[in-house]
Amino acid sequence: MPFEEVAEKLIHFKLEEYTPAVFAEREPTQNGVQESLAGRAQFEITSWKFWQLEKLRREFVENNLEREYLSEVSRWKERKASFEEEERVRAIEKNAQYEKDYQEKRALVESILTGDSKYVAETLEEIFSEIELPLEFSINYEVVDKEVKLDLDLPEIEDYPTVKSDILKSGKLSVKQKTQTEINRDYATSVVGLGFFFAGIIFNISPAITTVSIAGYTQRVNRQNGNLEDEYVYSIAFDRNIFSSMNIAEVDPLQAIHSFRNTINISSSYELAAITL
């Protein structure tokens, strides 16, 4: 998440404002009311003295025009006032919600931009609770200024596949046992790659995070006392500028680790020895 991208969002944040709808119903006119009364007269004014009908209907319109017109205008004003009051209340409610949303979004972007420790910690908690990987791991983390420190409990080498498969030219499936060196290399590449994976996620939380320090450990039997103990096998201090310049999808973690400050003790057969932090 580049600094410039987040800053651009902050600059262009605008407070939304509700525009009340306009009452669309037109005000009654005398001509309109007159036409309506004339229509009513056709049905309401009847007489067997057909030669008087036109006069009677005209009188009906004339006698009721003023009262009906004033009544129509009064009812129209009531509907208009009710509509506008509803829109006024709606505008107050909408604008209050817009203000709340605006402040929340602005605060969020500012937290992202500045790398606010509380925001970073809460985001890490949310991300880590949702990540699912095919191998078991656990994480402890600490946010210190612009640095995120991770203690990464790595998967165990015993949980990794010990066989490899290949499709022969004949179309048959060939399954072979991996050598110990192949198992070691797969494990070392995987667990160091896990560090790159988490670094990428964390750097994306905020452009203000400059360093992600990851220490990976696993459980091994202490040959002196026979107890299962935690042993750290690598530590890497990922620098944001170096990390962002890499095409992570194409790197070999065991080679790329040397672009950063690191402590790792890996043998020619890719066995990860314990290190001291």
C-alpha angles and dihedrals in degrees: 000000000000119000091233093055094054093043090052090055091051093050093051097045109124129187108243116227128201115236110210115234118249119243100251100193112104121234113258117257130207091242091053093048090046091054091048092051091047089055092049091048090060089064104028102043112067133154138164085229091082092176088065096048097092092051093045093050092047090051090049090055094044094047094050102033100090096042093044093046093051090046092051092048091048093051090046091053090050092051090046093049091047092049093048092047090052089050091047091053091044090051091052092050095043094046091049089053091045090052091049092048091046093052092046093049092045091048090049093051091046089051090051091046096049097036092237106205095225092050093047092048093048091047092049090050091051095046095046092049090056102041114107121190129174091243129058119256140149135204139209117188143185130194113214115178105296095346129087116204121200131192103200120198099208129215114264120256089230089068093060123097115267096195133065130204135207137177112240124216087256089062093248122132115245117203119189136174113253119237117244089251090055091049090049093049093048090049096046092047091048099048095042088046087053087062091054089048093055093041090057092051093048096047087054092059094071137356088222093069104100102173137030112192115194127186115188122202138175137192117260136165113258103228091207097059104011093236126133107247139173114259123187112224102178145004126195130185103205113206114211097221094050093042093051091053092059130091091225095188090064103040127104104231092213090057099034092055088074091065086073137051103275147159116213134144109202123166128220087262090053096250112153111226123200118271134199117236 
